[in-house]
Amino acid sequence: MWIAASTHDGEEQQVLQAFDEVLEAVPDSLLVLVPRHPERSQSVAALARRFGHVTVMRSESPSTCAGAGVFIGDTMGELPLFYAASDVAFVGGSLVPEGGHNMLEPAALGIPVLFGPHVHDVAEISERLAEAGAGRRVADKRALASAVVEYLHDANLRHVAGQRGREFVEQNRGALGLVMALIDQLITPATAQPAESPS
């Protein structure tokens, strides 16, 4: 099971094309597709069906996903659950020039993270995840398919990348507190005025 999360218009088609290639190597795989904007879910589901995939919607409360190829996450607040149930995560807004989205959420859950070339909004995080071995940049839909297949075929590779993602997030927790402490140190001396001595 792999997830493509926070996807945008024009990106789902690339993800579904990649999924066709994934299915050739891993025929029983399931794609969880979660559009960035839930109001687009019906059109995304229609697109998946045009690709020939049996598609179910989370909001329809399916009793099983047996026989389904694509599961559309069209509810609010459940993305962490979908990430946790997946083996590999592609974070959207990155195969199209949207700038990318939050990659720390799947990394914190120990899921290998894939992302496209358009990550200007999360450039430092994406670079550091890649350096840590927790994430991987894919150039296009073909590279996405190849990376997904590699991770799905190799449980050890998934485990190592996932562990590195967890460690990366843990090592960088508390950054806000550190920044606020530094700001406090800079502001306090400037605002503290010495008491005037009596004349």
Helices and strands as residue ranges (DSSP letters): E 2-7, H 11-25, E 31-35, G 38-40, H 41-50, E 55-57, G 58-60, E 70-72, H 79-84, E 88-91, H 104-108, E 113-115, G 120-122, H 123-132, E 135-137, H 141-153, H 155-171, H 175-191
